[in-house]
């Protein structure tokens, strides 16, 4: 492999909004996520409605049934 053409691959911490911290390696310096495997409904088995930037409200407004 050629020298000096590959990005630096360092240890980083991925920080979730729920407070979970995951140790891994990446080319990025800081990684923050809104949902991780510790709080995602698919992995936890708990049904929870996640509203990111008002998407749920926009969906309900767009597909709301009209009352006569």
N, C-alpha and C positions, 0 to 999 in steps of 0.2 A: 504494500500500500504506500501511496505517496505521503510524504511528511508535510505537515502544515496545512492540509486542505480540509481536514475534518474539524467539526465544531467541538468545543470543550464539553465534556459529558461529566457533570458533577452531581454530587448528592444534594437533593432538595427535599423540602417538606411540603406536601400538599395539604392545605388548610381548608376545611369545609366550614360552611356557615353554622353547622351544628356544633362545632368545636372539635371535631375529630381531626387528628393529624396523622398523615400517612407518610412514611419515609420511602423514598425511591430515588432514582437517578434521572436526570433530564438535561437538555441543553438550555432550558429556561431557568432563570434565577428564582423567581417567585411564582407559585401556582396556587390560586384560590378557586374553589368551586362552590356552587350553591347546594349541590346534592351529592352525597357520596354513598357508598354501599352500606354505611351504618345508619343512614336516615332515609334512603330511597324506599318507597312503598313496595317495590318488587322484591327487594331483599329482606325487608323487615316483616312483610306479611300484613302490615297495617295499611288500611285504605286511608289516604289523606289527599286532599285536594290542594295542589300547589298552584299558587297564583303568582306568576312571574310577569311583572310589568302590566298588570291588568288584562292579561290574555283571557282569563275566564269571563270577566265582565264583558269584554268585546264579543266573545263567542255567544254569550247569552243574549246580548243585544241584537246580534246579527241573525240568530236563529230562533228568536222568541216568537211564539205563535201570536198572531193578532187576535185580540178580543173583539167580538162583534158588538 
